[in-house]
Amino acid sequence: MKNHKVRWTDRDGQPHVSVASYDEDSAKARKRQLVADGVVADAKDVRIVETKPGEVLQP
């Protein structure tokens, strides 16, 4: 299984990265949820990044 994290920039310009690792389908669902909840202005403000197990990304 490949691990993915979700990176996004909120409406105030603050960068964020998910703490949890997701499979690809779950990462896509999280991206849709961020857009639907209005956390980001647009889907282009959210990126899905493939990571290695245990890898920690910085915002």
C-alpha positions in Angstrom: 0.0 0.0 0.0 1.2 3.5 -0.8 0.9 6.2 1.8 -0.3 9.7 1.0 -0.5 12.9 2.9 -2.7 15.9 2.1 -1.2 19.4 1.9 -3.3 22.5 1.7 -3.2 26.3 2.0 -6.2 27.7 3.9 -8.1 30.8 2.9 -5.8 32.9 5.1 -2.7 31.7 3.3 -1.6 29.4 6.1 0.0 26.1 4.9 -1.1 22.8 6.5 -0.3 19.1 6.1 -2.3 16.1 7.3 -1.0 14.3 10.4 -2.7 11.0 9.2 -1.5 9.0 6.3 -4.1 7.9 3.8 -4.4 5.4 1.0 -5.0 7.2 -2.4 -8.8 7.0 -2.4 -9.0 8.3 1.2 -6.7 11.1 0.4 -8.9 12.1 -2.5 -11.9 12.0 -0.2 -10.1 14.2 2.3 -9.4 16.7 -0.5 -13.0 16.8 -1.5 -14.0 17.3 2.1 -11.7 20.3 2.6 -13.2 21.9 -0.5 -16.8 21.1 0.5 -16.2 22.5 4.0 -14.9 25.7 2.6 -11.5 25.3 4.3 -9.8 26.1 1.0 -10.8 28.5 -1.7 -10.3 26.0 -4.5 -9.3 22.4 -5.1 -6.0 23.7 -6.6 -5.0 24.7 -3.0 -4.9 21.0 -2.0 -2.2 18.6 -3.0 -1.9 14.9 -2.4 1.7 13.8 -1.8 2.9 10.2 -1.8 5.1 9.5 1.3 7.1 6.7 2.7 5.8 4.9 5.8 6.5 7.1 8.9 7.6 10.1 6.9 6.6 13.4 8.4 6.1 16.4 6.2 6.5 20.0 7.2 3.8 22.5 6.1 
